[in-house]
Amino acid sequence: MKSKSSAELVRSIALHAVMTPLAVLWLFPLWMMAIFATMPDNGIFSPSIVLLPSTNFINNFNNLQADTDFLHAMGVSIFVAVTYTILSVMLTSMAGWALVRYQFLGKRLVVAIILGTITLPYAVVVIPQFIMVARDFKLANTWIALIVPPLFNSLGVLFMRQAFTMMPGELFDAARVEGVKEWRIFLHVALPLARPTLAALSIILFLHSWNNYLWPLLISSKPDAMTAPVALGTLIGLTKVSWGGIMAGAVMLTAPMLVVFIFLQRHFIAGIAAGAVK
């Protein structure tokens, strides 16, 4: 018994000895980004390495706000990301539920098509999607254009399909025998059981929308409709680049995702682990 506990202690120490440097290596760029956000432009390109914060963050943020109205762009990004996440989770959950619990003609073909779309590069569909939304539907510079076209997420459908597959079918059959309607089974039985998976999927979809740059850049040309990544990109000019403002904006874009992950990390890890085991 003592030898077993000693072996586990040695294994734990060895694991921490390997993972701690890797964690520091991963966190170092984020730390340097935060340091650069507090420095003037000439200090960022100084040959000496500075590892402690300076006092220029407020000035960098003021320049960022004056150049881009970044707080408004952050509000647009938050609204788009939250709305997209809620709607996409609902849509992918219903699609995953239908693929698991219903039998219909062409079901295998639908699953194969969804799997195929994961391997399809986004650059292949973005131009036809832009032409359809902007020219045919005339929805450029609207909330619908920002939120609806990327709404269906193939990975999310397969994620929820896997979660519902792992649930015992007898539980839902018993609810049907009791006369419970299908939509109540889905909302009050299936979704609560899939809560860890829903939390993990919500973080993934929120991150996808929050970091989305290409589609908002194409479909939103008006300053009032710009998301934060697009507004941040406008600081890169032909003759001038506001590196301090870019670093300050990058810190502000990173902070919400860190907060979301800290509060939902337990559910996120449980959801990823549940999706990995069948």
PyMOL commands that set and color helices and strands:
alter all, ss='L'
color gray80, all
select helices_A, chain A and resi 2-36+41-44+57-68+70-101+107-119+122-136+143-147+154-165+169-177+182-193+195-211+214-219+223-225+228-233+243-276
alter helices_A, ss='H'
color red, helices_A
deselect
rebuild
show_as cartoon
